[in-house]
């Protein structure tokens, strides 16, 4: 294998000859997988740090000695920086368990800094406690986070009550400190509950998408293999009957079996990758070939131009599955296909439909028709014999 050039790898050489990475104009795969909320949610948490000005101001204006005031302000600034770092670190976690560990470290450091500041400058430093709730509310799975946040909220109220009761005129001067924790607890709690509900919604949506994709693959593989293997079986049986009577004809049938097997393999691969699209013109030719190979007189249009182009894919899939059922189960002598701008009719003169045998195919036809806004009807033919399959918009 050859090596990639520096241009191909996104590298360029500096004047000294060493390589350096050239900035890319495209987002990385990790950035593309993360939505705007994941990438910028930290702004919504950090923007509230402006309210740290109130406890910092209270610390700088306290009656404590100037050295204590300076140390208290420094501790509260460190508290604010720790909050921003912990919040950004926590919300970048890959899962809630990791967020709980990171949030726990942040809470421990913040509590220590706030307690030290309160000892130095008095109760005013406790106004920073609301930020503990903001961290706690996102530190872990929903139940754990709510318990930790509630404990932080009640713990602050308990500490405030004890501290203010021990300070002359404490409740009159610092009673306002009871408000921020309550406001943050309610508002941030609502955000966390909404976030949790959105996560549940996203998970359900992912599960539904997965189920839908599995059903699509199962339906398409059934339609592709059912038709292809039916035709292969019919042609193999025909070749077996002709091997002694008409070797050249038998050889031609075997060659078609080989070709059909390769086509089926390619179709299965395309189906699994989501690229398989049935073309009406191809299905008309395949239907005629399958019916002729089974000894059924085929009355199939040469062209599907009459069908609305928007509806041809569903019509093509319906034709494929219906003809497969005719070849497999109908024991018919004749099969007629009629196309219209708004649908298709496939009718045979066989023994009628065996619902158990054709259940999977009929379900697939119905799902495709309903998804495209059409209706599927299956029943006996106009003269009461055989089977009539009709899709109409």
Buried (B, 14 or more C-beta within 10 A) or exposed (E): EEEEEEEEEEEEEEEEEEEEEEEEEEEEEEEEEBEEEEEEBBEEBBEBBEBBEBBBBBBBEBEBEEEBBBBBBBBBBBBBEBBBBBBBBBBBBEEBEBBBEBBBBBBEBBBEBBBBBBBBBBBBBBBBBBBBBBBBBBBBEBEBBBEBBBEBBEBBBEBBEEBBEEEEEBBEBBEEBBEBBBEBBEEBBEBBEEBBEEEEEEEEEEEEEEEEEEEBBEBBBBBBBBBBBBBBBBBBEBBEEBBEEEEEBBEBBBEBBEEBEEBBEEBBEBBEEEEBEBEBEEBBEBBBBBBBBBEBEBEBBEEBEEBEEEBBBBBBBBBBBBBBBBBBBBBBEBBBBBBBEBBBBBBBBBEBBEEEEBEBBBEBBBBBBEEBEBEBEBEEBEEEBBBBBBBEB
